[in-house]
Amino acid sequence: MNEPRSASYRVLASLCYLPPVAIAVLLTPSYRPVRHLRVHATTSLVLMGLGWGGAIGIGLLASWLGAIPGVGFALLTLFGALLSLWLIAVGGVAIAAAVAGYQGRAPRVVGLEAVMKRLDRWIEVRFVQPLGQVPRRRAKRTKRA
């Protein structure tokens, strides 16, 4: 499909890093076939999930280790700083990806690229391709002697 790179699509791609906009883009049938928007919407939702999951994990760990007598307060302070750094890092990655979306580029999130490609392909096969169309599969390569 011809990918539109107009200013309105680039702005919408950068706004996908607000979760309600990302959900709206994925639910709107006219925006779903546009790979640029779909990739940025799914990336933002994965980053949001990582942010929330990491924050909950750090909070649970802090609450368990904070109950240790004598060192609990120091550990709570340490985990509070760790939580702040985690949220700043995830927010920074989201801002960098939003800037990439505005520039018309795909987001580069190290460590998540394979997951994002698989998720984009899954959405494309399930929700974008016309009904009855069989997705193409790549032939497996065999080793030659």
N, C-alpha and C positions, 0 to 999 in steps of 0.2 A: 504494500500500500504506500502511496506517496505520503511522506511525512511532512505535515505542515510545520514550518518554522517561523510563522508570523509572530509578531510581537504579542498578540493576545494568547497564543499557545505557550509562548515562553514565560509570560507572566503567570499563567495558570500553572505551569510546571513548577515554578518557584513557590507559588502559593500552596502547592500540594503538601508542603511541610507543615501546614496546619491540618490536624487530623480531620476536622469536618470537611474540608475541601478535598482531601485525599479520598475519603469515603464517597463523597458526591461524584468525584471523577470516575471511580470504579463502578458506581451504580448507574451512571448515565450512559445509555447505549451509544450515543453519538461520540462520546469521548473514549470509550473503551478500546476501539480499534487503533487509536493513535498510540503507537508504542512509546513515544517520548513521554506522554502524560502518564501512561500506565506504569512505566518503569519508575518514574518519580513518585507516583502515588504509593506503589508497593514498597519502595525504599523508605518512604517516610513512615509507613505503618510498621515496618520491621524495626526501624530505629526507635520508634515510640515504644514498641514492645520490649526492646532491649533496655531502653532507659528505665521503664517501669519495673521490669524483671530484675535488673541490677539493683535498683533502689530498694525493692522489697527484700532481695537477698541480703544486701548490706545491712538493712534495718533489722532483719531477723537475727543475723549473726551478732550484731551489736547488742540486741536485747538479751541474747543468750549469754554472751561473754561479759556483758556489763554487770551481770549478777555475781561475778566472782569477787569475793571480799578482798579489799585492799587495792586491787588493780582495776576494778570495774570502772571507776570514774575515768581513769586515764584511757582505758580501752574505748569507752563511749566517746571521748573527745577525739581519739584517733579515727574511729569509724565515722564520726560526723564530718571530719575533714575529708575522709575517703569518699563519702557520699557526695559531698560538694564537688570534688574533683571529677567523679564519675558523671554527674549531671552536666557539668561544664564541658566535659569531653564529648558527650553525646550531643549536646546542644551545638557545639562547634562543628561537629561532623554534619549535623543537619543544616547549619547555615552554609557550610561549604557546598553541600549538595544542592541547596536552593540556589546559590549563585551559579553553579554549573547548569542547573535547569534554565535559568534566565539566559545564560549564554548559549543555550541550545545543545549542550553536551550532556552525555549520560553521567550519572553520579558515580564516583570512584570511591567505594567504601571497601577498604582493604579487609579481607577475611570474609566478606559477605557476597562477593561477586558471583561465585558459583551458586549460592543459594538464591540470589536474586534472579539469575538467568533461569534456573529451574522453576521458580515461582512465576516468572513472566511467561514462560512456555506453558505452564499449567493453566494460567488464566486465559492465554490465547487459545489453547485447544478447547477448553471447557466453555468459554463465554464469548469468544470473538468470532471464531470460524463459523460459517453458515452451517445449519443443520444438514446432516447427511454427508458432509465433506469429511473424508478420512484424512487424518493428519499424516504427513509424510514422515517416515522414519528413516534414519540413516542406516545404511548397511554396515554391519560390523566388519571391521578389518581383520583379516586373518594373517598370521605370521607366515611368511614364505621362507623356505629353507635356502 
